[in-house]
């Protein structure tokens, strides 16, 4: 049986939907200005050195992101002048 190779281009809409879903979760917790792009920027910073992760790791990273980790990312980005 041949394993199916997922391409990130084909999954970009699904990945974007996951990030939007996570941003909506954060908005329910009171973080009003979080967007899907913000979630992606936070998650994808980990892939700069290691390259594209397996799909299961990417999905896990998005859905397991905690608000505290996101706030740490924003704080460090602000100190570095990235935001």
Secondary structure, DSSP 8 states (H G I E B T S, - for coil): -------HHHHHHHHHHHHHHHHHHHHHTT-TT--HHHHHHHHHTTHHHH-S--HHHHHHHHHT--HHHHHHHHHHHHHHT--
